[in-house]
Amino acid sequence: MTSENAIVAGFGANEWAKMTTQTLEGSVIDRAFLAAHLLTGSLEQAESAVLGAIASWAPGGSEDELLEHVLHAAVRRGGSGQSSASDAPEAALPAALQAVLRLAILPRHCYVLRVLVGLPRQVCASLLRLSFERLDYFTCTALKGLPLLAEPRAAGTEYSA
């Protein structure tokens, strides 16, 4: 997502730059865990996806392959609509990422994979088993819903237009 699209989606340019920098910093394990957490909506499921991906990762494999294994594992786990009460560390996420966890599953998956991870359209559609039209629809749904969910009064609500 470009900074122009971020502004259209309801993020200020500085907020988007800060969130993107925080999201993309760190090791591949950190990035993979964050993506798995956002995809599954659960710290426990994210941990399970990462550990399973590490176990199936071939020695000498690239970091991209590890991330791919994590994304596949997280999508297969599906996840719940929102984080559970046992996942209290959600508060450690920036507000913009907390809003992502309040998206319904399909818009959340499309947003995380297309926008935050940056997967190509065809790869994302294949991974989620969606047509391009449905992928685009759910990605747009997420982009429209995130500004509403980022507001403080939106905590505890889910956007699924």
C-alpha angles and dihedrals in degrees: 000000000000122000088251091056090046090057090049089050089057102264122121115236092249094046091050093048091050094047093046092049092049091047096049099041122094136038125323088256091057092048092044092050092049091049091047091049091051092045097048100031088223133094091209093052091045091053090048091050092050094046091047091049092049090050092053095041112112116237108259091023119145125257088245089058090051091050090049091052091050093049092050091048093047093049091048089054088056098197134215128286093259141004115282125239089256088063094069093146087082083096088068089066121089112262092253091058092045086058090054089059089057093060118102113260103263097044089045093050092047093047095047095046099039102034109023100031093031099222116172115258095250093049092048093047091050094047092050094037092234132136116248089252093054091044090053092045094052093043090053090045089056093047091052094045101045097074089053093047093047090065114100093238090058094070109123094024130106126214116216107148 
